[in-house]
């Protein structure tokens, strides 16, 4: 087996020391900003908040478009609200508040349910460019970045993606090797190895009942019992928490989050 590839199972984690060295004090467990939702759904943001809490985050806040404030304001205490677009997604005028909130946090998670909106596209592109902290992008938030390779060259970035999204972003970056559904695990690991050496971002992807994490040429695979249909937001939240609590161990922390 290639020396850049490591395998783990749920009963044999690759980095058990991380399991024992996690913060016990809530005040030392980090702050996570979760961003997502639109007028028709805030399920991804709510799921990310729940999963981050279960993963041991110290404090999490959820940034939502203000069209949801009337519905959620009294029942969702973790919510913060910023300017909406006319269609009920995030408006471009929300950038200042988003940057201010991200400065409060140790990491930011773009959790999903953004919908398709030109104002939101402008907002997310500008935010990714101006924000320099740890950023995790998943679900339909990542769709805003799949037409170019700009997000791939951003430092401090984790992309939690479907295989279809990996194909799109690989094609947009003009990567020499195609990601195909029929490729075996060995070939996929080799391709992720090469791809992650070329680009700055960390990657988590699921394929054929395996979670794969790739960082700077290192690749881990984690066998899962069943391929889950809905997993990206949950895994992204867990990985964000583990990563912000181990900021100098990106590969080790996101791999450990997959157990």
N, C-alpha and C positions, 0 to 999 in steps of 0.2 A: 504494500500500500504506500502511496506517496507520503512523504514526510510532512506535507502541508495539510493532510487530511486526518481528522480525528473523529472517532465515533463515540457516541454516548447513548445510554439507555436510561430509562427512568430510575432504575435501581443501581446504576453505575454512572454517576455524574462525572464529568471530566475534571471539574474543579471543585471538589468537596470543601476546600478551605473557604470558598466564598460563602458556602452555606452557614458556616460557623462564625464568620466574621462580620455578619450584617449588623447594622446599628440596632441596639435594643431600646434606646431612648427615642421616643417619637420626635423630640426636638432636634435630633441629629439625623433624622431619616430623610431629609430633603423636601423640597417644594417642587411640585409639578403643575404646570399650566396645561390644561386640556382645552383644545379649541375644536368646535364642530357644531353641527346642527343647522337647520333651516326651518322655515315656517311649517313644514310638513313632517319633520322628524328631528328628534334629538337623541335617538336610540344609541347611536355610536358614542356620543359624548357621555351619556349616562352609563353605558357599559364600561367605558374606559375609566370613569371615576370609580365605579364599583371594583373593577379589577385592580386598579392602582391601590385602592385602600386595602384589598386583600393581599396585595404584594408587599405591603409594609411601608407605603409612602408616609412621610410625616404630615404634610399638608398638601391637598390638591384643590385647585380652583378650576372652575369650568367657565370658559368664555363662550357666550351664545349670542346670536343676533337678537336685538331688542324686540323684534316682533314676537318673541316667545315670552317676554317678561310678564305680560298680563296673565298668561297661563301658568307659568312656573314660579313667578316671583315669590309667592308665599309658601311654596311646597318644596322648593329645591334650594336649600340654604347655601350650597356651594357655588351657585350661579352668579356670574357677572355678565353684564349686558352692554353691547356696543352697537353702533349704527348698522342698520339693515339696508339691503338694496331694495328696490321697488318690488322685486319678486320674492323677498323674504329670506334671502341668504345674507352673507356678510357683505356690507357695502365697502367701497374703497376708502370712505372717510373713517373707517374703523382702525386704520393703520396706526395712528398715534397711540390709541388706547391699547392696541395689541402689543406694541413695542414696550409700553410702560409696564404692562402686566408681565411680559416675558422677562423684563429686567428684575422683577420681584422673584421670579422662579429660578430654580437650578436647571430646569430643562422644560422644553415645550413639546407637546404632542398634538399634531394635527390629526384628529381622530376620525374624521369622516362625516358623512351626511351633509356635505357642502352644497350638493346639487350642481347644476350647470348654469353658470352665471358669469358674464364678462367682467362685472365689477369684482367678483370674488377672485377671478383669475388675476386681475391686476393687483389686488390686495395680497394674495399669497406669494406672487412673484416678488413683489417689493419687500415683503416681510422676510422671505428666505434670503434676500440679498442684504438687507440691513441688519438682521439679527445674527449675532455671532456665537450664540450659545448652543448647547446640545439640542438638536431638533430631530424628532421622529415623525415620519410622514407615512400615512397608510390610507387604506380604503380609497374613496373617490378623491381625497385630497391629492393623492399621487397622480391621478389622471391629469391634473393641471400641469404636470411636469414631464409627461411622457413624450412630448413632441420635440424636445430638445435634450441635450445632455448637460444643461446648466446645473441641475440639482446634483448630478453625479460628481461634480468637481467641488462641491461645497464641503468644507471640513466640518467635523462635529455633526454628522448627519447619519441617520439610520433610516433605511427604506424597508418597510414591511409590506411585501407585495405578493400579489397573485402571480402565477406563472405567466398568465397572459400579459400582465403589466411588465414583467421582466422581459418578455419578448419585444414589447413595444419600445421600451427604453433602450434595450440593446440595439434595436434597429435604428432608433433615432441617433444613437451615438456612433453609428457606423462601425460597430464592433465586428471583427473579422469572422467570428464563429457565431452561428445562429443558435438560439435556444429553441429546441424542438420538443414537442410532447413525447415523441418516441425515443428520446435519448435515454440511455441507461444511467444509473447512478454514477458510475465511474466517469463517464463522459461529462455529465453535468457538473460534477465536482471539479474536473479539470478546467471546464469552461468558466466556472465561477472563480476559480483560482486566478486564471488569466484576467478575467474581467475586473476583479477586485484589486489586482495589481495596477491596473490602468487608471482606476478611478478612486476618489477619496472616500466615498460613502461606504458605510457598512450596509449589509443586505441580509434580510431574512426572507426566505421563500419556501413554499411547501410544494412538494412534487412526489407523487407515488408513495404516499404514507411516510414521508420523511420531511422533517424540518431541516433546512440547511441555512447556516449562518456563514457569511464570508466577510472577512476584514483583512485588508492588506495582504492578500494572497493566502491567508489561512482559512480553512474551511472545516466546519464541524457538521456532522449529520446526527440527527436525533430521531430514532425510530418511534413512530406513534402507532397506536393500535388501530385506529380508524382515521381516515382522512376527513377532517371536519369541514363542513360546508361553510360555516361562518367562524372565522378564527382570527382575522387580521387585527381587528380592534383590540381583542383580548390579549393577543400576543404582543402587540405594540405597546400596550399599557404596561404589561409585565416587564418587557425589555427596557422601557423608558425608566422604570423605577430601579431596576437592577443596575442599569448603566449610570444613572446619576449618583447612585450610592457607591459606585466603583469607577469614577471618571477616567482613571488612567488604565483601566483594564477593559477596553471596549469588547474585544473578542471573547474574553473569558466571561464577562457579565452577561452579554446577550445570549451566549451559548447556555449558560446556567439558567437563564430565564425560561428556556424551552422545556425544562424538565416538568 
